[in-house]
Every structure is written in C-alpha cells, then in structure tokens.
Amino acid sequence: ERPATPLVAAQLIDSETYYAVGSEVFDVGSGEAVWRAPDDQAVSLIVADTAVVDDGSALHLYSLPDGRQLTAEEVPAPDEDSATLFDGQRLLITKADELTAVSTTDGTTWTLPLQGGKVVPVSGGFLLTSESETRYYAGDGG
C-alpha cells in the first residue's frame, strides 16, 4: 500500500493564479480545487502555467488550468547532483552531463550535452558555458 501524499505546498515560480498542496491544484482567486494529479502524486513545482510532478524516476508536466498532460516523452527526474532552472520558457534540468529542456507551454523536450558546462538563464533563453566557449540558446531551442 502506498503512503498518503504529504500535504506540502509546491514551490511557485512565476505563477500568481494557481497553487498546489499535495496532489491538488487550487485557483488562487476562488480557493477552489481545480484538479488532482494522477495517482495522487504530489505537485512539487508550479512554473508559470505548468504543474510539475516528480514521481521519482520521471518528471510529468501538466497544464494548470485543466490538468492536461503536456509531456509525451519521459523526462528524467533530477537527482541530488542535478540542477533545475527556469528560463522564462523552459524548465532546464541538468543531469549526468546532459541538459534537458522542457517547454512549459507544450511539453516539447530536447537534450544537449553539458560536457562540464554550466547553465545560466538569461532573457529570452539561456547560456551554456564551459571553459572553451559560451553558447546562447534562444527560446525556440536553437
């Protein structure tokens, strides 16, 4: 039997219309529950209009207004050596020398090698820096 979902509020980044406690997402204005995450998984992060559920092995992104799942492919969950950032358009997860970027609007996912680099969110995208170069990635992933 699975233990009950702890009643912990999700971290909020760039969101003023929704909040989550445990697996339930609430509308700030009315205080009413809008939807519940599948399998009573706790919502750990709210980024803009996206709820993020970390099931321990993968991240799942859901639309805040209606609970529709945005991610079609599996996004590896961060571990203790990972960093999770938000650049205003994407959730950026560093893990095992890879950067996975997930659009918070449609769930589009792409991966880049990190090769000892560092990710820095900047206006309109992010920088991927290393000892030998700094590369800018715009909001379209290019």
C-alpha positions as CSV (number, residue, x, y, z in Angstrom):
1,E,0.0,0.0,0.0
2,R,1.3,3.4,-1.0
3,P,1.6,6.0,1.7
4,A,-0.6,9.1,1.6
5,T,0.6,12.1,-0.4
6,P,2.2,14.6,2.1
7,L,0.4,17.9,2.3
8,V,3.3,20.0,1.2
9,A,2.8,23.2,-0.8
10,A,4.5,23.2,-4.2
11,Q,7.3,25.7,-4.9
12,L,6.0,28.6,-7.1
13,I,8.0,30.2,-9.9
14,D,6.3,33.0,-12.0
15,S,2.8,32.0,-11.2
16,E,0.1,34.1,-9.5
17,T,-3.1,32.3,-10.4
18,Y,-2.6,28.7,-9.1
19,Y,-1.0,26.9,-6.1
20,A,-0.8,23.3,-5.1
21,V,-0.9,21.4,-1.9
22,G,-0.1,17.7,-2.1
23,S,-1.7,16.4,-5.3
24,E,-4.4,19.1,-5.5
25,V,-4.1,22.3,-7.6
26,F,-6.1,25.3,-6.5
27,D,-7.3,28.6,-8.1
28,V,-5.9,31.5,-6.1
29,G,-8.9,33.7,-6.7
30,S,-11.6,31.3,-5.6
31,G,-9.6,29.0,-3.4
32,E,-11.3,26.1,-5.1
33,A,-9.6,22.8,-6.2
34,V,-9.2,22.8,-10.0
35,W,-7.9,19.3,-10.5
36,R,-5.8,16.5,-8.8
37,A,-2.6,15.0,-10.1
38,P,-2.9,11.4,-11.4
39,D,-2.2,8.6,-8.8
40,D,-2.2,11.2,-6.0
41,Q,1.3,12.2,-6.9
42,A,2.3,15.5,-5.2
43,V,2.8,18.5,-7.4
44,S,6.4,19.7,-6.5
45,L,6.7,22.8,-8.6
46,I,4.5,25.3,-10.4
47,V,6.2,27.2,-13.2
48,A,4.2,29.8,-15.0
49,D,1.0,27.9,-16.1
50,T,2.6,24.4,-15.6
51,A,2.5,22.0,-12.8
52,V,5.4,19.6,-12.4
53,V,5.1,16.2,-10.8
54,D,8.2,14.2,-9.9
55,D,7.4,10.6,-9.5
56,G,11.0,9.7,-8.5
57,S,12.1,8.5,-11.9
58,A,10.5,11.0,-14.3
59,L,9.0,14.5,-14.4
60,H,5.5,14.9,-15.7
61,L,4.2,18.4,-16.8
62,Y,0.5,19.3,-16.7
63,S,-1.4,22.4,-17.8
64,L,-2.5,24.3,-14.7
65,P,-5.9,25.4,-16.0
66,D,-7.2,21.9,-16.9
67,G,-4.7,19.2,-15.8
68,R,-3.9,18.1,-19.3
69,Q,-0.6,16.3,-19.5
70,L,2.0,18.3,-21.6
71,T,4.9,15.8,-21.8
72,A,4.6,12.9,-24.2
73,E,8.1,11.6,-23.8
74,E,9.7,10.7,-20.5
75,V,11.8,13.5,-18.9
76,P,14.3,12.1,-16.4
77,A,13.8,13.3,-12.9
78,P,16.6,15.3,-11.3
79,D,18.7,13.7,-8.6
80,E,20.8,15.2,-5.8
81,D,23.5,16.2,-8.3
82,S,21.1,17.9,-10.6
83,A,20.0,21.5,-11.0
84,T,16.6,22.5,-12.1
85,L,16.2,26.0,-13.5
86,F,13.5,28.1,-15.3
87,D,14.5,30.5,-18.1
88,G,11.0,32.0,-18.6
89,Q,10.0,29.5,-21.2
90,R,11.5,26.1,-20.4
91,L,12.3,24.0,-17.4
92,L,16.0,23.2,-17.6
93,I,17.3,20.0,-15.9
94,T,21.0,19.2,-15.7
95,K,21.8,15.5,-15.1
96,A,24.7,13.3,-15.9
97,D,26.4,15.6,-18.3
98,E,23.2,16.4,-20.2
99,L,20.8,19.3,-20.2
100,T,17.2,18.5,-20.8
101,A,15.0,21.5,-21.7
102,V,11.2,21.1,-21.5
103,S,8.8,23.7,-22.8
104,T,6.4,24.8,-20.1
105,T,3.8,25.6,-22.8
106,D,3.6,22.5,-24.9
107,G,5.9,19.9,-23.3
108,T,8.4,19.8,-26.2
109,T,11.6,18.3,-24.9
110,W,15.2,18.4,-26.2
111,T,18.6,17.4,-24.9
112,L,22.1,18.8,-25.2
113,P,25.4,17.5,-23.9
114,L,26.8,19.6,-21.0
115,Q,30.4,18.4,-21.2
116,G,31.3,20.1,-17.9
117,G,29.4,23.2,-18.7
118,K,27.2,25.5,-16.7
119,V,23.6,26.6,-17.5
120,V,22.7,30.3,-16.9
121,P,19.1,31.5,-17.5
122,V,19.1,34.9,-19.4
123,S,16.4,37.0,-21.0
124,G,14.8,35.1,-23.9
125,G,16.8,31.8,-23.4
126,F,19.9,30.6,-21.6
127,L,23.6,30.4,-21.8
128,L,25.6,27.2,-21.8
129,T,29.1,28.0,-20.7
130,S,32.2,25.9,-20.5
131,E,36.0,26.5,-20.2
132,S,36.3,26.8,-24.0
133,E,33.0,28.5,-25.1
134,T,29.8,30.2,-24.2
135,R,26.8,29.5,-26.4
136,Y,23.4,31.2,-26.3
137,Y,20.2,29.2,-26.8
138,A,17.1,31.2,-27.8
139,G,13.5,30.4,-26.7
140,D,12.9,28.3,-29.8
141,G,15.6,25.8,-28.7
142,G,18.0,26.8,-31.4
